Amino acid sequence: MAEGNAAREKSRAFALRVVNSYRFLQGERKEYVLSKQLLRSGTAIGAMVREAEYAESRADFVHKLHIALKGSQ
């Protein structure tokens, strides 16, 4: 992981919290549908941030981060 990349670090920390929530919902609450959707959407943000790191241009970078922002709201 690149040092000093706040977006990447925060999206990773968020994904870890989502995975822990997923495990809780699956194990303790026996909630399967909601927990799977939470896992998919919560971990997708990190994938979008990582994709933005390899953008072809500054405009592409901004566009991809904007999509990641939409996913986190």
GIBELQUI-V575212 format. One record per residue. N is the residue number from 0. PHI is phi in degrees with one decimal (* if undefined). Layout:
n:phi
N:PHI
N:PHI
//
This chain:
n:phi
0:*
1:-69.6
2:-73.6
3:83.5
4:-92.6
5:-62.6
6:-62.6
7:-67.5
8:-64.0
9:-69.3
10:-67.9
11:-68.1
12:-62.2
13:-64.4
14:-60.9
15:-64.5
16:-65.7
17:-63.6
18:-62.4
19:-64.0
20:-64.1
21:-58.3
22:-62.1
23:-63.4
24:-62.8
25:-70.4
26:-81.0
27:-87.3
28:-101.2
29:54.8
30:-99.6
31:-104.2
32:-69.5
33:-62.5
34:-65.1
35:-67.1
36:-66.1
37:-60.2
38:-62.0
39:-62.6
40:-74.1
41:-70.3
42:-89.8
43:-67.1
44:-59.8
45:-61.7
46:-64.6
47:-69.0
48:-63.9
49:-62.9
50:-63.1
51:-64.5
52:-61.8
53:-108.2
54:-65.2
55:-81.1
56:-151.8
57:-62.7
58:-63.5
59:-64.6
60:-60.0
61:-62.9
62:-61.6
63:-68.4
64:-68.7
65:-63.7
66:-63.9
67:-62.5
68:-63.0
69:-59.4
70:-68.1
71:-90.4
72:-97.1
//
